[in-house]
Structure formats: C-alpha cells, structure tokens
Amino acid sequence: MEYIVGLLCRSGSANPLFSTEDAIEANRFMKGIEAVAGDSRGVIGMANFIAQQIEALGAEVCYHKFLPHSKNFHPLKFFTSMTNDIAVQPNGTATNFGINTIGIVRAPRGDGKEAIVLVTPYNSQRVQSNELLSLALGFSVFSLLSQAAWLSKDVVWLSADSQFGEYAAVSAWLNQYHNPVFLSHSVVLHTKMYGANHIYDGNSEKTEVTAFKRAGTMAAALIFKVGETRRYSDRDSVMIYAEASNGQMPNLDLLNVVHYLAVHRQGFRVNIAAFSSLLSSAWLRVIAEILHTLGSVLRKINPDWKLDIAVPDYVEGTANLANSMYNQALGVPTGSHGAFRDYQVDAVSLEFSPTFHVKNENAKSLFLLRGGRLIEGVSRSVNNLLEKFHQSFFLYFLTAPSKFISVGVYMIPFALLLAPLPIVAAALADGSRSMEKTVDKLIDNGKADDIADILQSKGGSWKWLRAAKVLLVIQLWAVLVSLLPYYITQIPDATPMQSALIWAVLSIVVLISLSVLFGSPYSAGVEWKLLKATMITSISIGLGLMSIINFATAQLGALIVIPMCLFSRPLKASGMNFLPRAVLLASNIAFAVLGFPPAALLIMKGVSKGSWSWTIDVGDFWVWMEFLWEWSSATYLYLFLVHLPCWLLCILVLLHPCRQSESKMKQE
Amino acid sequence: MAIRYWPMAAAAVGFRLVLVLFGGDLHLASRPEVSTPLTSLRRLAEGYWLKQASVSPYSGSMYHGSPLLLSVLGPLTNSRPDGHHAHIYCSLIFVAVDFLAAMLIRATGHKLQMARNRSLKSIDLTKAVNDTVNVSAGDVASLIYLWNPWAIVTCVGSCTSPIENLMVVIMIYGACSRLAPLAAFGYVMATHLSLYPVILIVPVILLLGYGPDAPPPKVFLIKGSSASKSDVSDNDKTTRQRAVQQFSWKPVLHFIFWLFILSCHVLLLSSVILKKVGGLHEMFEKTYGFILTVKDLSPNIGVLWYFFAEVFDFFRNFFLIVFNMNIIFMVLPLAIRLKHRPCFLAFVYTAIVAILKSYPSAGDSALYLGLLGLFVNELAEMQFTFFLFFGYIGVSLLSPVMHNLWIWRGTGNANFYFATGLAYTCLQTVLLVESVSSMIKHDRKLRLLVSS
C-alpha cells in the first residue's frame, strides 16, 4: 500500500505544469463571469458563459437540468432510494430548476473507459466572490488538462449549481449519469421547464448540447471550493471532508495523496474537522498532561517506547477522532462527496480557506497558482493509476489529516466489548443443563421409574421459546414504531413537538395493543434469566450486524447497550448482599434512563453544549430523527430496531415479578 | 400449549397477500438467497418469451426449469396489471400453493400422530411419554411452514420453489396415507422439477411398505417377550403383533406401477411442449445437466459456487463427482439406521439435499424446517435449540448485508459473503446432527422405559 502511495505521490508531484499563464487565464475567466453574474439572466447566463468558455477550449460540453428532490421518508425504499429516484418528476411544471454545466476532455492517450471528475459547486442564485474564485480555479485546471498530451483518463468538470444544496446537484447529475431515465414523449412535454429553452438560443449545435454526455467509469472525484477568507491564520489552509453516508470513507490513498501534495509541495495547512468544544476542554488537557508525564517516564525507562505524545497533539487528535467518529456514526455525508460514494467512486471535498482579501490581485494569483498545482497534481496521480484504488483501506478513523486508526486496531476493543455477550447468554440459557444430566445418568443406570417423574417436571430444552416470543413481539413493536413517522409526516402543518408527541402516544398504544393481542410478557411465566439470555443474544446479533454496516454507530452504541444488558437484573430478585445489590440497582436505573434514546439525546446535547441548563424540548428528538431518515442513515434503523427493543427488554427484566422462581424454590 | 390454529393460518395467508399486493418495492426476486438460476420466475418469463418466438426456451443460458412450468406459469408472466409488480398472478398462485402445502403437512402430522398414539398404546407407554409433551405435531409443523420468514420470502419473491416444495409434501402425504398414485405423482413431479428428490424413493417405499413412523421393532420385541412371561389376554397379544408391521409389497408395487405410468406421461408432455423447439435431449442437458455440473457460479447461500470458482479446471470433474456422490453416500446408512421412522428419514434427506445441492435457496430450508415440526414430540429433548434459532436469525440477516458490502459498497469481497454461506451450512449440519441424535436418543429412552 505504501508503495502505491509513494508511486502516486512521485508521479503527481513531478514538476507541475500549472503556470502563471493559467493563473492569468483564471483571472480572465473570473472577470468574465463576474460581469455575467451581475447581469439579470442569472442561472442561465452563468451556465451559458461557462459552456462558451469550455467550447472555446475545444472540449465537449453539455447541460444537465434538474429539479430539487424532495426528501421524504419511505420505509420500503430505505436502502434502494439511491438507485430508483427519477430526477425529473413526471407531473406538473416547474419554474425553479438548476442547471449543471459539464465539460468533458477526452483523453488523447486513453480509451475513454475511465474518467476523473472535478466538481466546483456554485450558487447560481446568490453568487459570491469566493464561489467565482473556485469556478475560476476549476476552469483554469480544466483548460490546462484540455491541452495535456499525457492524459490517459477523460476529465469531467462539473460546475454544480448548488442553489438547492451541493449534494442535490451532484447526486442528481450522478443519478442521470449512472441510471439513464427514458421518459416517454408525453412526459417530456409535461415537464416543460420554463426558461430552459432560452439556454440553447444562440447555439447552432442545439441537439449536441442538449444530449447528456458521459465519459468512462469514474476513477475518483475531487470536489473543491474556496471558502470564506480567514484573516487570523498565517497560511492558506485546506479543509478535507471525506465522510460519506453510513460511515463510508474514500480510499485512504486518495486522502494521502491530497495531504502529501498540499503540505509538502504547495505549502498549505491541511485540517480536518474537529469538535471545537473538546479543543478547549480543560479535563482533556489534564488527561493529556498525565499521559504525557507517564509517557516521558516510560521513555526514560526504555527509549524505544514513544508514548510521550505532546499535549496539543493529543488534544487535537482526540478532538479530530471524536468528530470523525461522530460523523461516521451519524451516517450523514459531510458534503457532496457522499453522492459519489453511493456509486463506489472515491471522492473527497477540499475547502480552501485563503488568508487574503478577494480584491488583492497578487495574493489571488499566487493562491490560484498553488491551488491549481495541487489539483493538477492530484489529477495526475489518479490519471497515472492503472486500476481503481484497492479496496483494502476503506475502514479507518482519522485523527489528523495524515494519521488514522485502521480497522485492525479499532476492531479489537469492540470485539472485547462484544466477547462477554455470547458467553453470558450461553450461561444463562443453559441453566437447566444440570437437570438434563441427571436424567441421562438415570437412563444409563436404567432406573426408568424415576425417569418419568423427572420428565414430567422438565419443560424440555425448548423453554426459551416463550422468551423468544416476547423478543419477537417486541421486535415487531420496534418495526412498527420505526415505520410510524412515515404516516406522521403525512399530517399537514404539524410542528416537530406535535409530531413527536403523536409518535410517542402511538408507540405506547401499539405496545399496549400488542401485549393484549399476544398476552403480556409476564403472564406466560417467562424466567427472567431466559429473557435476559434472549436479549443478550439479540443484541449481539444486532451489534455484529451494525459493526459491518457502520462501525462507528456500533461502537458508540455498544458503550451504552452492553453494560445496560449485562447489568440488568430484576429489582425483586433476591439472593444478594445489600451493597452489591444496591450498586446493581443504581446502575440498572441509571442505564435504563441513559439508554432511552430521547433521554440520551438530551444528555448528549447538554454535554456538547457544555452547559447544564437545558430546556426539555421533545421536538428536538423529532427533528433529529427526521434528519437521520432523510439521509437514509442506518443509524436510524439501529436506534429503532436494535437499541430500542433492547432497552424495552431491559425494562421488562428490571420489572420482572420473579414469581416463578420463587414458587420453584418453595417446591424444592 | 394451546394453539389457535385457524386464526394463525389465516393471518399467515393474509400477511402473504399483503406483501404480494403492496410489497412491490421489496426486490426480493433479485436476492440470491431467494431465487436461484433454477427457480427464478424472471428466467421463466424469458424462457416463455423465447418459446413464443419459436426458439428453444433453453437457448442461451437463461431458463433451466421444467417445460411443464413453462406452459402453466408462462402465460401468467405475460400479463402485467398496472401498479403491481411484474409477476403478481404467479405470486397469488404461490400463496395458494403454500397454503395447500401447509394443509397437507398438517394432514401428514395428524396421520403421524395417530400412528404414534397407536404404537405407544400397544407398548403401554402412552402415559409415561405423552404426559411430558403432547402437542399436535401437524398444527405446529403447518404453522412453522406458514410463518417461517423464509417460506414467506420465497413465496413473495417470485420463484418457483413453493411448487417444488408442494410436490415433495404431496409425495410424503401420499406415502403416509398409503395413497400410491398420489405419492407417485408427487415423487415424479418433484424429481422432474428439481432432480434431488430422487433419493426420497427410499423413505417413500419404506412408508408404503411399513406404514408411518413407529418406535424401533426391538421395542415391540422386548415388550412382546416381557408380556409373554406374564399372563396377558390374547386380545392384547394380537394388537401388539399387529403393531410390528410386516413389509407389505402391494402398495409398493402399486407405487412402482404408477411411477412408471406418470414418468412416461411427464416425458410425453414435455416432448409435446418442446416439439418444435428443441427436444427432450436438450431438456435433460439444460436442466439435469445444469444442476449436476454446477455451470452457474453466481453467488448463492450454498458453498459450491465459491468452490467451483476457485478449483483448478482439471480437478473440476473429479470434484463434481465427489460432491454429487456425497449426497448418495448418506442415503444408505441413514436408511438402515432410521428405517423404522421413514417420515423422519424423508426430513433428513430433504435437509441433506438443502445443504449439499448445487443451487440452494431459502425455500429449501423452509421445506425441511416445516417438516421438522412434524417431530416436535420426539425432539422435545433436542439440544442447542437456542443456539440454532438465533444462529438462523443471525445468518439470514447477515447474508444480505454481506452481499451489499461486496456487490454495492465495494468495501468487502466474495470471501465475506462466502463466510456467511459457510456459517449457514455449519448451522444446518448442527441442526441435522442434533435432530438425528435426539431422535435416536428418544428411541433409546422408549426401549429403556419398555424394558424396565
């Protein structure tokens, strides 16, 4: 792996061709587009200007019209929604639409089977100077690449109209690129977009421009934009965003290439997002100090142990790691690169933060030169690669732009957390084992008279079936609860607060009706040990599954769920001394409160705010859940199909009447 | 355990109907766990289309099923009502087929129960055994079949497995109730549709010859000898002697006669259907040949696809023989050991076939899990049931996730999916071994109870 990275870097950094002339070209483009943007024609004018410029370079150009896609919750399309969307709704007319302009350079040395995608988002409705700068940067790199003789992969430059959000524009284009929609003629007529026809006006090759154009399979994508100016920093910096949906990351090699070229060749400061509250937190600093002292002591004992991490490094690393885990666990992409990952394309977003004022021409030229060289270098690296990036390095957490924790490392604590579950489940479920052995012994001895008696007292090895029934009913409840929002969202004009309350009330109603239908969990006389065993088994299956789908969610969830499961014990159960019993009781109740998703959210919010004066707002929970299902995050499924049933089972175990075991003891 | 049978059965059928009518977005038909190259209805539609175009339905490598299905289900795949998924009529038929299969399993269970009660009565163990566990096996088995998620998924997922399963169930029911023509019909059709039920001839002949499951003959002998020591009335003796059944050749010969007639009939029908579009020879090559030579290596929940994708070409034939013989090897020893319980033997064979067949699917597992319910009284002492239950749940959830990881996300590879298949095979093996050993243990217990 390192060999590949090394190779990439060398090829990518070999004397960049991006020169001051390209920077001048970019400036010229910027002046032009500024003039057009000031014009009244808005959307169409800018797209038209970009298209003209691309055509002047001799590259192919096409437009992509799209409508904003209203995200709503559809339970059956949870995972398939990405592939089945139709970008253009077949009914009604729309006046509000976005236009992406796409330029394609065909590789002189390639066979057109692979492509590199460069994306520059800009808001056509409200143009800002930094967005124009990023367009100019994109154009200058594109114009350089259009003259490059060494290109072996097609280059696609997408200037994405981000008036409905960057993600919407990019994902609409990708959807059209990968899933062509063949609409019948009548539908096309129906969805006439007013104004869309102006665009082709002074263009003789009308049909050529209207047709959607494609290049090869996407090898990698680079999204770059120029962000707000930062005055206080000494160097221009680049922020890297990489988290896609459900904790998927691009190949680490792509990040490495970007980082290497940005830091070591172009002198940018590279950052990744961090939890700012952790950066300034005092207790983290204290822990870092202690670790540093311990590390330096250890270093003195053995100079090979390099455990003395500097305090700022530790704090920054922790803040980065926390943010990386949080973003992965949330399962919501941090930018438009997430749309690429849905089609298995490695993509990364770069946000440049220049330190100069936009009007400063000299600084701007220098910035364009360095930014252009960086993007050119990355494109060259990807261009020179013969295969797709290898699949081995997708699973990692970032602690710094150049440091990561690989799956081989982070799986170990998770596996250790999970390891006790099957053991405990087996121990609990096997409670009647000793009795069976006596029967076997009796059979061996041929004492058949006693066997019949013992057989009568024994329920067989299927006793857990009742507990499994309780589990299945609760899972059914959880499925229903997770589907309820689909119907609640149909209610017009409901505030989040009302929706959340309706949701809660309906959930309770469903729970009660299910327990009426299938019998209350205690009436069948389920032993609490078996109930706990079933719960633990189901939670280990759930966590195991989730660790494959989205590791970060499983890891964070396990921290709450596993102790909650393992500690759960009926409040009425006897047979323990006062102190351990009191401790268990207290921890049980604490976990029961902590484990309830809305309560957990509230506490998390309080902690992240850092203040202890929160107002209880049930609506927040609804808003948060809405956010999760809008992005089809698997975390939503985890919360409702794994965590919530487990929590309810824990409550059931806690409130277990323990009547059966007592009666049994009396019998004995 | 009181089971309200009819409401539960009706609810299961209702649930299936709801899924068929409103679950159009589930895309179950494209899941490798549900439909195999042999059972996919999409392929059947393609075959029907080819046949309509006067081309052999077996041309290309699309269709590998029976020509009879082509002419029965084919016309239904053509019509497509608005707003529903493509094969709605076929799915409705499959719901009916599943219900019929469940009813037949229930009837079989009642027959077995009656036979069991009779034989227990004849060895005076009714009280000792029946007091511990006595549930209606037929009801349990039929409900397991109806509510098994895999059976539901198979039924809704547009594949022809429900029909294959129905044929096997018809055969077992026919043999249990000694209806030789019905048994022969089920046997011929099941073999014609999926080849592997061919080994079920052993339990069918045993069932027809000896009658339904009974405790081992040794038990009756011991009982007889101990009874002859003490004074018993003649009446009792005669019933006991009747309980130890002699092999009756008449139904068996009857069965073989019908087997011959029906086989000829099926072959004739097939050749009529394929008259101008390829002949019987092509049919054998493209159906049985396709099954035995494992030509399609697309992933499924079995293990053979991975193995034959990896194996060197010059070893391929050798391993084909090994894997196919593997099933045959187990037929005789199991038949000898379990000959007094032919119905259980049939369950064991179906489970072995489901493990070792070349294109397994969830439908095969649904069948043998349903049959397993028939022996709920005998298997009350089975071990590892907790582990098996959650193992099956875990594997069936893991399999789609691993497939997604490999095919769609690209962060996994074939090994991930294959590992699930391997775990699944292990689970099935454990289930099989445990059920057989607990059945043998049950017989041993009966013997000890009698001899004491």
HADDOCK unambig.tbl for C-alpha pairs under 7 A between the chains (distance, minus, plus):
assign (segid A and resid 76 and name CA) (segid B and resid 25 and name CA) 6.41 0.50 0.50
assign (segid A and resid 76 and name CA) (segid B and resid 26 and name CA) 6.76 0.50 0.50
assign (segid A and resid 344 and name CA) (segid B and resid 409 and name CA) 5.94 0.50 0.50
assign (segid A and resid 344 and name CA) (segid B and resid 410 and name CA) 6.54 0.50 0.50
assign (segid A and resid 391 and name CA) (segid B and resid 410 and name CA) 6.84 0.50 0.50
assign (segid A and resid 391 and name CA) (segid B and resid 411 and name CA) 5.75 0.50 0.50
assign (segid A and resid 394 and name CA) (segid B and resid 411 and name CA) 6.45 0.50 0.50
assign (segid A and resid 446 and name CA) (segid B and resid 448 and name CA) 6.57 0.50 0.50
assign (segid A and resid 448 and name CA) (segid B and resid 448 and name CA) 6.74 0.50 0.50
assign (segid A and resid 448 and name CA) (segid B and resid 449 and name CA) 5.63 0.50 0.50
assign (segid A and resid 448 and name CA) (segid B and resid 452 and name CA) 6.09 0.50 0.50
assign (segid A and resid 452 and name CA) (segid B and resid 128 and name CA) 5.78 0.50 0.50
assign (segid A and resid 455 and name CA) (segid B and resid 132 and name CA) 6.09 0.50 0.50
assign (segid A and resid 456 and name CA) (segid B and resid 131 and name CA) 6.70 0.50 0.50
assign (segid A and resid 456 and name CA) (segid B and resid 132 and name CA) 4.95 0.50 0.50
assign (segid A and resid 460 and name CA) (segid B and resid 380 and name CA) 5.64 0.50 0.50
assign (segid A and resid 460 and name CA) (segid B and resid 381 and name CA) 5.40 0.50 0.50
assign (segid A and resid 461 and name CA) (segid B and resid 380 and name CA) 6.58 0.50 0.50
assign (segid A and resid 461 and name CA) (segid B and resid 381 and name CA) 5.49 0.50 0.50
assign (segid A and resid 461 and name CA) (segid B and resid 382 and name CA) 6.32 0.50 0.50
assign (segid A and resid 461 and name CA) (segid B and resid 383 and name CA) 6.48 0.50 0.50
assign (segid A and resid 462 and name CA) (segid B and resid 380 and name CA) 6.92 0.50 0.50
assign (segid A and resid 462 and name CA) (segid B and resid 385 and name CA) 6.95 0.50 0.50
assign (segid A and resid 464 and name CA) (segid B and resid 386 and name CA) 6.93 0.50 0.50
assign (segid A and resid 541 and name CA) (segid B and resid 394 and name CA) 5.82 0.50 0.50
assign (segid A and resid 545 and name CA) (segid B and resid 398 and name CA) 6.40 0.50 0.50
